[in-house]
Each structure stands twice: as C-alpha cells, then as structure tokens.
Amino acid sequence: MLKAMYNQMMAKASHRHALWWLAAVSFIESSVFPIPPDIMLIPMVLAAPTQWWRIALVCTISSVLGGYLGYAIGYFAMDTIGAAILSAFHLTDKFYALKPIIDEWGVWFIIVKGMTPIPYKLVTITAGAFDFDLAHFTFASIVARGMRFFLVAALLWRFGPPIRDFVEKRLTLVTTLFIVLLIGGFVALKFL
C-alpha cells in the first residue's frame, strides 16, 4: 500500500500542475492546514532535481504569502477564526504563552519557529494577534521559510539519488519517521 502511494506521489510530483499544488499546500499550511508542504516538496525535488531552486522558491513564496493570511486572521479575526484554528490544533494555551516570548525575541522567535516542525500557523496567527510589526514579520518569514525549504531542496538535489534509493528501499521506516516528526511537532508544543 505504501509503495503504491509513494509511486502515485512521485507521478504527481512530476505532473505539469505540481507547482500549483505545492503552492496551494504551502500557502494554506501557514494558516489553517495541518500537513507541512514537505510532503510535496521532497518528491517533487526527487522527481525533478534540476528544478530544485524553482520548487523551493515557489514553496517559500507561497508559505510567506500564506503567512500573511495567518497574520490577518490573528490581527482581524482572533476571537473567531483564529481561536477556532488554534483550538482545532490544541494550540490555545501556547498562544497565550507566546506573548512574552514574541515581545522579547521578536524576529528571532519567528525565524527559529519558522524553520522547525512546530506548526507555522501558530507563529503567523500569534504575530498578527499581538500586532507584531509586519515588516519584521515579512523579513523573518522570508528568512525562516527560505532557509527551511531551500536547505531541504538543495540537500535533495545534491544527495538525491542515494536518498531516493533509501526511501524506496525503506519506505515504511521513512513514512513512520515522517509521521513521528509531524506528531512530534505538535507534542513539542506541549512542552514549550
């Protein structure tokens, strides 16, 4: 079953509309969607390694633009939409705990959190709700998301064939590790 899903994902990764799908996933992940864009970024770079920079650029730009949606939700609709999103992901307690951290660390907080598996929507919605400076938010988002997606894409471009072989031979292990990291991002929030 996993092999069939993997083959399907690799086929879709080289589809002519794959960049649009990546852009959509990357955009909505920054504000409302629980699945990180890496699930598309990785197979897309493996399927088209010479396009790694273009794929990373689309992912970065879309994520930053989606971050503006998260920021707007926090700024304009925290009591309704923002609260519902945070509640759906069990992030409400973390939201209130982040105010002093954002006040003290600002841009650095957004850069660090934007590069981790911790849900970026928490960062974007919180920044908007606490009226974090939009120019600083933009700068930090570009740096964080750019570093994250370009690093992943560049590593896959450089070491792609051995990584692809490893993934294909140990698909169950790789899938399990991905799920553990995804869940781990949410669990890590409990301890921040």
Stockholm file with secondary structure:
# STOCKHOLM 1.0

chainA/1-192         MLKAMYNQMMAKASHRHALWWLAAVSFIESSVFPIPPDIMLIPMVLAAPTQWWRIALVCTISSVLGGYLGYAIGYFAMDTIGAAILSAFHLTDKFYALKPIIDEWGVWFIIVKGMTPIPYKLVTITAGAFDFDLAHFTFASIVARGMRFFLVAALLWRFGPPIRDFVEKRLTLVTTLFIVLLIGGFVALKFL
#=GR chainA/1-192 SS CHHHHHHHHHHHHTSTTHHHHHHHHHHHHTTTCSSCTHHHHHHHHHHCGGGHHHHHHHHHHHHHHHHHHHHHHHHHHIIIIIHHHHHHTTCHHHHHHHHHHHHHHTHHHHHHHHTSSSCHHHHHHHHHHTTCCHHHHHHHHHHHHHHHHHHHHHHHHHHHHHHHHHHHHSHHHHHHHHHHHHHHHHHHHHTC
#=GC SS_cons         CHHHHHHHHHHHHTSTTHHHHHHHHHHHHTTTCSSCTHHHHHHHHHHCGGGHHHHHHHHHHHHHHHHHHHHHHHHHHIIIIIHHHHHHTTCHHHHHHHHHHHHHHTHHHHHHHHTSSSCHHHHHHHHHHTTCCHHHHHHHHHHHHHHHHHHHHHHHHHHHHHHHHHHHHSHHHHHHHHHHHHHHHHHHHHTC
//
